[in-house]
């Protein structure tokens, strides 16, 4: 299914829509269209959960390195992503390479990351689509038991997905 096109499902046919590390691989406008389609296929009271890399983490990592305050977790993220990429031209991986890598990442999607979100911008996109009661959660956590434990953190070293992910959930109003 191409998430940037009309979903091949009838209106109000699902209770939940979950997207993990996908919305950043399409343009902002395509991401809003995906959220609008998610809204359309959700039943009233249904929920959407979007997990995506936080732009803030990359900027904070770049600033921390520049200011000499890089944390061990930030350095681990730099080292891991540069090893995964197999980039042999860097003798000393750094936050600049990490930022560029995230924007041009070719794994697993050859198009790479197109648009990285911060909390405010993803909230605007979700609100534009019609969602209300938008709340942040850590990966695998939710007030709704059906939305707990969904993110696949085992695909990365321990704690890495938590660093590289922020999650927002929104609800389709009952009156919609």
N, C-alpha and C positions, 0 to 999 in steps of 0.2 A: 504494500500500500504506500502510495506517495502522500505523506502527511501534509504536503503543501497544496494538495488538491482536495476537492470535495470528498469527504469520507463516504465509502460505499455502504453506509448504514442508514436506516430510517431515523427520523427525529425521535428523541427521547427513548433510545433503546438501551442505554447503559447507565449503571449506577456510578461507575468510576472510569476515569481515563488517567493513565500513568505514562509519563514520558521521562526517561532517564538518559541524560547526555545525548539529546537529539536536537533540541530547539536551537542550539548554538551552531548547528551545521547548515542553517538556512538563514536567509536575510530576515531583518526585523519584520518587514511586511509579511513575508511568508510565515513567520512565527505567529504573528497576530492572526493570520488566516487559519493556521492550525488550531489556535485557541478558540477562535469563533466556531470552527467545525466541532471541536471538543464540546463546546457549550451546546451546540445544536443537538448532538447525539446523546447528551446527558439528560436523564430524567430530572424533573424538578427536585431539588435537594441533592442532586448528584455532585460529585466532587472531582476536581482535576488536581493532579499532583505533578509538578514539574521540578525535576532535579537537573541542575546545569552547573557548569563551572562558574565560580564567582570572579568577575572582573577585578573586584577589590583585592582578592588574594594575589593576583599577578602584580597589581600596582603596589600593594603593600610589600611584596617580596622584593620587587625592584628597588623601592625606597629603602627598605631595611638593609639591603646589600650596599646601597649607596652610602647610607649613614653608619655602616659598620655594626648594625644591630640584627643581622640575619639570625634567625632561630635555627636550631638543629632541624626542626621539621621543615622549614623553608629550604634549607640546604639539601635535605633528603629529597625533597620534591624536584629540585633542580637536577641533582645527580641522577635520580631515577628516570626522569623524562629524557635526559640526554643519553643515558645508556639504552633506553628502550628505542630511541630513534636510531641508535647505532651511528651517531654522528662522530666520525673519527677526526674531524678537522679541529675540534675544540680540545686543547690541552687542559684548559681550566674552565669547565662549564660555569655559566653565570646567569643572573636573573634576566639580563637582556636577551640571551639566547632562549631562555624559558618563555619569555613573553612572545618572542617571534615564533617559537615552535608552536605555542598554543594557537596562534593566529594562522599558521600555515600547516598545522598538523595533517599528516596524510594517513594516519592510522586511527580507526579502521576505515574512515571515509576519505576517499581521495580528494574530495572538495575541501577538506579541512574545516576549521572553524570559520564561520562567516560573521557572526555577530555574538559577542559575549555580553552578558547581562550583569547589571548590578541589581540589588533588591528593588530599588525604586523603579527602574525601567521595566523589569518583569511585572511588577505590580500594575504599572500603567497599562501594559499589554493585556494583562488578565482582566483588568477593569474595563478596558475598551471592548473586550469580548463579552462582557456582561457579568463576570464573576464578582461575588461579594464575600465578605468574611475571609479575606486573604490573610493567611497566617504562615509564618516561617517555622520550619522544623529541621532538626538535624536528620541526617540520613537514617533510614530505618525507623524513625520515630514519627508518631502521628497520634492525634486524639482518637482517630478512627482505626479500629483493629484491622480492617481490611487494607489499610494503607501502611501498615507497619511491616518492616523487614523486607521491603521490596528491592532496594538498591543492591547491586551486585558488588559489594566491597571486596570479595575474595579475589577479584581479578587484579587487584593491586596490592602492594605491600601494606601491612597493617597500618591503619590510620591515614593512608594516602587519599582514599576517596573522600574521607571526611574533610580533608584540607581542600580538595579540588571540587567540592560540591556544595551548593546551597539549594534549599528546597522550599518551594511555596505551594500551599494548597489553597484552592478557592472553591466556593460552593455556587452552584446554580440556584438562584432564588426559587423558592417554592411557587411563587406567583408567576414565574417565567414560563 
